[in-house]
Amino acid sequence: MSDTVPAAFFAQWSALQEENRQLQQKVNDLTNVKMDWLEERVTLQNKYDNLKKEHDELVEEHRDYMEEMINLNTRLKQELDKANDKQFKMEEVKKVLMEKFYDCSVGQFDLIALFNYCKAYGVSADVMKATLTADHRKKLTLPSGLNSLVGDDNVKEFFETVAALPNLKSITGYFTSVEDCYIQYKEGNISRKVLEAYCAGSDRTSCQLTSSIFNTIRSAGLSVSDYLSMVLPLLPQVTGLSLPDDVNTLLGDADVKELLEAAVASLPSLKSITGYFTSIEDCYIQYKEGNISRKVLKAYCGGYNTTTYQLTRDEVNTLQSAKLSVSEYLTTILPFLPKVTYVSVYRTSITTLDWCAALPDSITRLDIRNCPDIQDCTPLLQMKGLKDVWYDSKTNSSFNAVKEQLTSKGVTCVSS
């Protein structure tokens, strides 16, 4: 009996211990859950604090934005009121100016009177320029005594008014020359629009670049090359360009080449160049030496204004001294001589007529008298425009081989 009691007690005690252990485990689990909740609470509190801070900042920003928008709206309203008031006053002034100085029959203002009135009564430049939108003129002629009419100190401002004319294309008068207008532009007295309009108003087909012009540009401390590069493109109507004979002394050979290339590039209607070169063969030699382009050669030949081209022995000698082919020379330059109808190689040592095949139809007469060295005259048969040939006893006998064929083609063979 004494052995049974302790065993029962021990079993009960063990059961209680197990129950206590399980309860303790539950306590631990609940404690862990509690700690998780506490951590989550802290996390949520932090999120709340951050969101509240962000909310407060947004509220403050919104308040600032609203204040800014209110201020902006107030300021814009004030500016609009001022602008409307200014616009109203401007329209009133424009009405006065239109009534006083606008000629409805031609759609133009009395520009000088308008300018002087605005200066006298303090009308702003903006109002004056806005008024000029009603001026439809394309051409403006200025008096030579403009300075006395608007005042020396007001000329620059007057030309600012001129530049505001919306349809202005050309200006004549006042300036003594294109170079004078250019100098005024470079000195800041007029705008580029005025310079362009004056160049357009010159309405000339010939541009003469004289030593006097170059000296005028240089005496103003300006570059001749810059002058030409700006002005020449503004003269699209120019067909003829004249250079002083001493242009290479004035500019230097390199600048002359640049000038010539700029001229043919800037003047789309250019047909002739005169001056500088001593002769057509001189121009041709410079072309063959690479100093000028074919366009420059063509333009220089375009300045040859006679109907007869005479190849001389001196020219032949000059070309041969430069080791150039006379035949190639004639082939190149004769089509560039627009007025020539008669070509003479009289009394030269020319040996071939191969160049005849390249002649334009406008060349109708040919003189081969006293040319004993021509070995083949058959190229004459290839000339479509040929009507008359002059020959003599000193013409090479090869001419006899084609004479009959030429006659059958309607060509008159004249012996002298």
C-alpha positions in Angstrom: 0.0 0.0 0.0 2.9 2.3 0.8 4.3 1.7 -2.8 0.9 2.5 -4.5 0.4 6.0 -3.0 3.6 7.6 -4.2 3.1 6.2 -7.7 -0.4 7.8 -7.9 0.9 11.0 -6.5 3.8 11.1 -9.0 1.4 10.5 -11.9 -0.8 13.3 -10.7 2.2 15.5 -10.3 3.5 14.7 -13.7 0.1 15.5 -15.3 0.0 18.8 -13.5 3.5 19.5 -14.7 2.5 18.8 -18.3 -0.5 21.0 -18.0 1.6 23.7 -16.5 4.1 23.4 -19.4 1.3 23.7 -21.9 -0.2 26.7 -20.2 3.3 28.3 -20.1 3.6 27.6 -23.9 0.3 29.3 -24.4 1.4 32.2 -22.3 4.6 32.5 -24.4 2.6 32.3 -27.6 0.2 35.0 -26.4 3.2 37.1 -25.3 4.7 36.8 -28.8 1.4 37.7 -30.4 1.2 40.7 -28.1 4.7 41.8 -29.1 3.8 41.4 -32.8 0.8 43.6 -32.2 2.9 46.2 -30.3 5.4 46.3 -33.2 2.6 46.6 -35.8 1.1 49.4 -33.7 4.4 51.2 -33.7 4.7 50.7 -37.5 1.2 51.9 -38.0 1.8 54.9 -35.7 4.9 55.8 -37.7 3.0 55.5 -41.0 0.2 57.7 -39.5 2.7 60.3 -38.4 4.4 60.3 -41.8 1.0 60.6 -43.6 -0.1 63.3 -41.2 3.1 65.2 -41.8 2.7 64.8 -45.6 -0.9 65.9 -45.3 0.0 69.0 -43.3 2.7 69.9 -45.9 0.2 69.5 -48.7 -2.3 71.6 -46.9 0.3 74.3 -46.4 1.4 74.0 -50.0 -2.2 74.3 -51.2 -2.7 77.3 -49.0 0.5 78.9 -50.5 -0.6 78.0 -53.9 -4.1 79.5 -53.4 -2.5 82.7 -52.1 -0.2 82.8 -55.1 -3.0 82.2 -57.5 -5.1 84.9 -55.9 -2.2 87.3 -56.1 -1.5 86.2 -59.7 -5.1 86.6 -60.7 -5.2 90.0 -59.1 -2.0 91.1 -60.8 -3.1 89.8 -64.2 -6.5 91.5 -63.8 -4.7 94.8 -63.0 -2.3 94.3 -66.0 -5.3 93.4 -68.3 -7.1 96.6 -67.1 -3.9 98.6 -67.9 -3.5 96.9 -71.2 -7.1 97.5 -72.2 -6.7 101.1 -71.1 -3.4 101.4 -73.1 -5.0 99.7 -76.1 -8.0 102.1 -75.9 -5.6 105.0 -75.8 -3.5 103.6 -78.6 -6.6 103.1 -80.8 -7.6 106.7 -80.0 -4.1 108.0 -81.0 -4.1 105.8 -84.1 -7.4 107.4 -85.1 -5.9 110.8 -84.8 -2.9 109.9 -86.8 -5.0 108.2 -89.5 -7.2 111.3 -89.8 -4.2 113.7 -89.9 -1.7 111.9 -92.1 -3.2 109.0 -94.0 -4.1 109.2 -97.6 -6.8 106.6 -98.2 -6.6 106.9 -102.0 -3.1 105.5 -102.1 -3.0 103.7 -98.7 0.0 105.7 -97.5 1.0 108.0 -94.7 2.8 111.3 -95.1 5.7 109.6 -93.4 7.8 112.6 -92.5 4.9 114.6 -91.2 3.7 111.6 -89.2 7.2 111.1 -87.7 7.6 114.8 -86.7 4.1 114.9 -85.1 4.8 111.8 -83.0 8.2 113.2 -81.9 6.6 116.6 -81.0 3.7 115.1 -79.0 5.5 112.2 -77.4 3.7 109.4 -79.3 5.6 106.2 -78.5 7.5 104.3 -81.1 5.2 101.3 -80.5 2.1 103.3 -81.3 3.7 104.8 -84.4 4.8 101.3 -85.7 1.4 99.9 -84.9 -0.2 102.7 -86.9 2.1 102.0 -89.9 0.5 98.6 -90.4 -2.1 100.4 -92.5 0.6 101.7 -94.9 0.5 99.6 -98.1 3.4 101.2 -100.0 6.0 99.0 -101.6 8.3 101.8 -102.7 9.6 104.7 -100.7 11.3 107.8 -102.2 13.2 109.9 -99.7 14.3 113.5 -100.2 18.0 114.3 -100.2 17.4 116.9 -97.5 15.9 114.4 -95.1 18.2 115.5 -92.3 16.8 119.0 -92.3 13.2 117.7 -92.4 13.4 115.4 -89.4 16.5 116.8 -87.6 20.0 115.4 -87.7 19.6 113.7 -84.3 16.4 112.0 -85.4 17.5 110.4 -88.7 18.4 107.1 -87.2 15.0 106.9 -85.4 13.2 107.9 -88.6 14.8 104.9 -90.4 13.6 102.7 -87.6 10.1 103.9 -88.5 10.8 103.2 -92.2 11.8 99.7 -91.4 8.4 99.2 -89.8 6.6 99.6 -93.1 5.1 96.1 -93.6 5.2 96.0 -97.4 8.3 98.0 -98.2 10.4 96.5 -101.0 12.5 99.3 -102.3 13.9 102.7 -101.3 15.3 105.4 -103.5 16.8 108.8 -102.7 18.6 110.2 -99.7 21.7 108.0 -99.9 24.3 109.0 -102.4 25.2 105.5 -103.4 25.0 101.8 -102.4 28.3 102.1 -100.6 27.0 105.1 -98.7 24.0 103.1 -97.6 26.2 100.2 -96.6 28.5 102.4 -94.5 25.4 103.8 -92.7 24.3 100.2 -92.1 27.7 99.2 -90.7 27.7 102.3 -88.4 24.3 101.2 -87.0 22.3 104.1 -88.4 20.0 101.9 -90.5 18.7 98.3 -90.3 19.5 95.6 -92.8 16.0 95.8 -94.1 16.6 99.4 -95.2 19.9 98.4 -96.9 18.1 95.6 -98.7 15.3 97.9 -99.8 17.8 100.5 -101.0 19.7 97.9 -103.1 16.5 96.7 -104.5 15.5 100.3 -105.3 18.7 100.9 -107.3 17.0 99.0 -110.1 20.2 99.0 -112.2 21.4 96.2 -114.5 25.1 97.2 -114.3 27.3 97.3 -111.2 30.4 99.4 -111.6 33.0 98.7 -108.9 35.4 101.6 -109.2 38.6 102.5 -107.3 36.6 105.3 -105.7 34.1 102.9 -104.3 36.9 100.7 -102.8 38.7 103.7 -101.4 35.4 105.0 -99.8 34.8 101.6 -98.1 38.3 101.4 -96.8 38.4 105.0 -95.6 35.4 104.1 -93.4 37.6 101.4 -91.9 35.6 98.6 -93.5 36.5 95.5 -95.5 35.9 95.6 -99.3 35.4 91.8 -99.3 32.8 92.1 -96.6 31.1 94.9 -98.5 30.9 92.8 -101.7 29.8 89.6 -100.0 26.9 91.5 -98.5 25.9 93.8 -101.2 26.2 91.7 -104.4 23.5 89.2 -103.3 21.2 92.2 -102.8 21.5 93.1 -106.5 19.9 90.2 -108.3 18.9 92.3 -111.3 22.5 93.1 -112.2 23.6 91.6 -115.5 26.9 93.4 -116.0 29.8 93.8 -113.6 32.6 96.3 -114.2 35.9 96.1 -112.4 38.7 98.6 -112.2 41.8 97.6 -114.1 43.9 97.9 -111.0 41.6 95.8 -108.8 44.4 93.4 -108.0 46.4 96.3 -106.6 43.5 97.4 -104.6 42.5 94.0 -103.2 45.3 91.5 -103.9 45.2 88.6 -106.4 43.7 86.2 -103.9 40.9 88.6 -103.0 40.2 89.3 -106.7 39.7 85.6 -107.3 37.3 85.5 -104.3 35.5 88.6 -105.6 35.0 87.0 -109.0 33.7 83.8 -107.6 31.4 85.6 -105.3 30.1 87.7 -108.2 29.1 84.8 -110.3 27.6 83.0 -107.3 25.7 86.0 -106.0 24.5 87.6 -109.2 22.2 85.0 -110.8 21.5 87.2 -113.9 25.2 88.1 -114.5 26.0 87.9 -118.2 29.2 90.0 -118.5 32.3 91.1 -116.6 34.5 93.9 -117.9 37.8 95.3 -116.6 40.7 93.6 -114.7 41.6 91.2 -117.5 43.6 92.7 -120.3 42.0 90.5 -123.0 40.0 87.4 -123.6 43.2 85.3 -124.0 44.5 86.7 -120.7 41.2 85.6 -119.0 41.4 82.2 -120.7 45.0 81.7 -119.5 44.0 82.5 -115.9 41.2 80.0 -116.3 43.5 77.3 -117.5 45.9 78.1 -114.7 43.1 77.5 -112.2 42.9 81.1 -111.0 39.2 81.6 -112.1 36.3 79.4 -112.8 34.7 78.6 -116.1 31.7 80.7 -115.0 33.9 83.8 -114.6 35.5 83.1 -118.1 32.0 82.9 -119.6 30.9 86.1 -117.9 34.0 88.0 -119.1 33.5 86.7 -122.6 29.9 87.9 -122.3 31.2 91.5 -122.1 32.6 91.2 -125.7 30.2 93.5 -127.5 31.2 93.3 -131.2 30.0 91.0 -133.9 33.5 90.2 -135.2 36.2 88.1 -133.5 39.6 88.4 -135.0 42.3 85.9 -133.9 45.6 87.7 -134.3 49.2 86.4 -134.5 50.0 88.0 -131.2 47.2 86.1 -129.5 48.4 82.9 -131.1 51.9 83.6 -129.8 50.6 84.4 -126.3 48.7 81.2 -126.1 51.5 79.1 -127.4 53.9 80.8 -125.0 51.6 79.6 -122.2 51.8 76.1 -123.8 48.1 76.1 -124.5 46.2 74.8 -127.6 44.9 77.5 -129.9 42.2 75.1 -131.1 41.0 74.4 -127.6 41.0 78.1 -126.8 38.7 78.8 -129.8 36.5 75.8 -129.0 36.1 77.2 -125.4 35.6 80.9 -125.9 33.7 81.3 -129.2 30.5 79.8 -127.8 30.8 82.4 -125.0 30.7 85.4 -127.3 27.0 86.0 -127.7 27.1 88.8 -130.3 29.8 87.3 -132.6 28.7 86.3 -136.1 32.0 86.6 -137.9 35.2 84.9 -137.0 38.5 85.7 -138.7 41.8 83.8 -138.4 43.3 85.8 -141.2 47.2 85.7 -141.5 47.7 83.3 -138.6 49.7 80.2 -138.3 46.7 78.2 -137.1 47.0 74.6 -138.3 43.5 73.1 -137.7 39.9 73.9 -138.0 38.7 71.2 -135.5 37.3 74.0 -133.4 34.7 74.9 -136.1 32.6 71.9 -135.1 31.9 73.5 -131.7 30.8 76.8 -133.1 27.2 78.0 -132.4 24.7 78.5 -135.2 24.9 82.2 -134.7 28.4 82.3 -136.3 27.7 82.5 -140.0 30.9 84.0 -141.6 34.5 82.7 -141.4 37.7 84.2 -142.8 40.6 81.8 -143.4 42.6 83.9 -145.9 46.4 83.7 -145.7 46.3 80.5 -143.6 48.7 78.2 -145.4 49.1 75.8 -142.5 45.6 74.5 -142.3 45.8 70.9 -143.4 42.2 69.8 -143.2 39.1 72.0 -144.0 36.5 69.3 -143.6 35.4 70.7 -140.2 33.8 73.5 -142.1 31.2 71.1 -143.3 30.0 70.5 -139.7 29.1 74.2 -139.2 25.3 74.4 -139.3 25.1 78.2 -139.4 27.9 78.8 -141.9 26.9 81.0 -144.8 30.1 82.7 -146.1 33.8 81.7 -146.2 36.6 84.0 -147.3 39.7 82.4 -148.8 42.5 83.4 -151.1 45.5 81.9 -152.9 47.4 81.6 -149.7 44.8 79.5 -148.1 45.9 75.9 -147.9 44.9 73.9 -150.9 42.9 71.5 -148.7 40.1 74.0 -148.9 39.5 73.0 -152.6 38.5 69.5 -151.4 35.5 70.9 -149.5 34.7 74.0 -151.6 32.2 72.2 -153.9 30.4 70.5 -150.9 30.2 73.9 -149.1 28.6 75.5 -152.2 26.1 72.7 -152.5 25.1 73.4 -148.9 24.4 77.0 -149.8 27.6 78.4 -148.4 29.1 81.3 -150.4 32.8 80.9 -150.9 34.4 84.3 -151.5 37.9 84.5 -153.0 39.9 87.7 -152.6 
